[in-house]
């Protein structure tokens, strides 16, 4: 099982980034996909999630209206489009897959990608 995030980097306030998370080794199309973030010295925060077919999404209040989560089940990839970035968005962003593999619960995590919002 692998979840590989990419797309992080340094961006100025007001800028945009698009994170990607490529999945392999499990049935991606049946998984709830979640983006989390953790800033230094802070608790991990669930940023956004999307159901298996992409018909339902959730956003934390802190990112609502600025971030968009989407998925492409044909490419086994989930995305996080981040617009109007603020310094408070600086964090390591993690991709997380949850669901069931047969009768076994699954809870897979990526290694994270760093996002720094600074002028």
C-alpha positions as CSV (number, residue, x, y, z in Angstrom):
1,X,0.0,0.0,0.0
2,X,1.3,3.4,-0.9
3,X,0.0,7.0,-0.7
4,X,2.4,9.4,-2.2
5,X,1.7,13.1,-1.8
6,X,3.2,15.8,-4.1
7,X,2.7,19.4,-5.0
8,X,3.8,21.1,-1.8
9,X,6.3,23.9,-1.7
10,X,6.8,27.6,-0.9
11,X,4.1,30.0,-2.0
12,X,3.4,33.7,-1.3
13,X,0.2,34.7,0.6
14,X,-2.7,34.8,-1.7
15,X,-1.2,32.2,-4.0
16,X,-2.3,28.7,-5.0
17,X,-1.0,25.2,-4.8
18,X,-2.5,21.9,-5.9
19,X,-1.6,18.8,-3.9
20,X,-1.9,15.4,-5.3
21,X,-2.0,12.0,-3.6
22,X,-1.4,8.9,-5.7
23,X,-2.7,5.7,-4.3
24,X,-1.7,2.1,-4.9
25,X,-2.1,-1.3,-3.4
26,X,-5.7,-1.1,-2.3
27,X,-9.1,-0.4,-3.9
28,X,-9.0,3.3,-4.1
29,X,-12.5,3.7,-5.5
30,X,-14.0,2.3,-2.3
31,X,-12.0,4.5,0.1
32,X,-13.0,7.7,1.9
33,X,-10.1,10.0,1.2
34,X,-9.1,12.7,3.7
35,X,-6.5,15.5,3.7
36,X,-5.1,16.4,7.1
37,X,-2.5,19.0,8.1
38,X,-0.2,19.5,11.0
39,X,1.6,22.8,11.8
40,X,4.5,22.9,14.1
41,X,3.4,22.8,17.7
42,X,-0.3,22.3,16.8
43,X,-2.7,19.4,16.7
44,X,-3.3,17.6,13.5
45,X,-6.4,19.0,11.7
46,X,-8.7,17.3,9.3
47,X,-8.8,19.8,6.3
48,X,-11.1,18.1,3.8
49,X,-12.6,14.7,2.9
50,X,-14.4,13.2,0.0
51,X,-16.5,10.1,-0.3
52,X,-15.6,7.1,-2.5
53,X,-17.5,8.3,-5.5
54,X,-16.8,12.0,-5.1
55,X,-20.4,13.0,-4.5
56,X,-19.9,14.3,-0.9
57,X,-17.3,16.6,0.5
58,X,-16.5,18.1,3.9
59,X,-14.2,21.1,4.7
60,X,-12.9,22.5,7.9
61,X,-14.2,26.0,8.6
62,X,-10.7,27.3,8.3
63,X,-10.4,26.4,4.6
64,X,-14.0,26.5,3.4
65,X,-14.4,28.6,0.3
66,X,-10.6,28.4,-0.4
67,X,-9.8,24.7,-0.7
68,X,-11.4,22.1,-3.0
69,X,-11.0,18.4,-2.7
70,X,-11.5,16.2,-5.7
71,X,-10.7,12.7,-6.8
72,X,-10.1,10.7,-10.1
73,X,-10.8,7.1,-9.4
74,X,-9.5,6.2,-12.9
75,X,-6.1,7.6,-11.8
76,X,-6.3,6.5,-8.2
77,X,-5.5,10.0,-7.2
78,X,-7.0,12.6,-4.8
79,X,-6.3,16.3,-5.1
80,X,-6.5,19.3,-2.9
81,X,-6.7,22.6,-4.7
82,X,-5.6,25.4,-2.3
83,X,-6.4,29.0,-3.3
84,X,-6.0,32.3,-1.4
85,X,-3.4,30.7,0.8
86,X,-2.5,32.3,4.1
87,X,0.5,32.0,6.4
88,X,-1.8,30.0,8.8
89,X,-2.0,27.3,6.1
90,X,1.6,26.5,6.6
91,X,1.8,22.9,7.6
92,X,2.7,19.4,6.5
93,X,-0.3,18.0,4.6
94,X,-1.1,14.3,4.8
95,X,-3.3,12.1,2.6
96,X,-5.3,9.4,4.4
97,X,-7.4,6.6,3.1
98,X,-10.1,4.9,5.2
99,X,-12.6,2.2,4.6
100,X,-12.8,-1.5,4.5
101,X,-10.7,-4.1,2.7
102,X,-13.1,-7.0,2.8
103,X,-13.9,-7.3,6.6
104,X,-10.7,-5.6,7.6
105,X,-10.7,-1.8,8.4
106,X,-8.1,0.1,6.4
107,X,-6.5,3.3,7.5
108,X,-3.5,4.3,5.3
109,X,-1.4,7.4,5.5
110,X,1.1,9.1,3.2
111,X,4.4,10.6,4.2
112,X,3.2,14.2,3.9
113,X,4.2,17.1,1.8
114,X,5.3,20.5,3.2
115,X,3.4,23.6,2.4
116,X,4.9,27.0,3.4
117,X,3.0,30.2,2.9
118,X,5.3,33.1,3.3
119,X,6.4,36.3,1.6
